[in-house]
């Protein structure tokens, strides 16, 4: 895998994260295979992402990300993502609860979560199924859901 399109690739306790930028704003934060080699921050924004991720890891309940993010997605996705940003660390909502709040369906909420370009910053990991963990980043099994489980535990929520 080429890492030339990333301005940062960082190994964190839950996995490897790659950062893409466009015009000095964060375009995406992506979970990468654990074997991906790290790449030091090559921009000021990437350095800021590094320091903010470290702050989140140090104290997830007190830290709030403040990074410029490229607004990309449909109006509906933006609406869901905005609602996700209001869920505090250590708390969760079900897909159904958020769907009811937004007057839509749980699958539509899940689909918007799946297309979230900046997980962690827009905390889609705080949305769970009414019957358990639910999926994460389009995965319902052992892949990225282990990251969701780790993030929730790190924020003091066990499922």
Secondary structure, DSSP 8 states (H G I E B T S, - for coil): ---TT-SEEEEETTEEEEEEEETTEEEEEEEE-TT---B---SHHHHHHHHHHHHHHH-TTT------B---S-HHHHHHHHHHHTS-TT--EEHHHHHHHHTS-HHHHHHHHHT-TBTTTS-GGGEEBTTB---BTTB-SSSTHHHHHHHHHHTT---
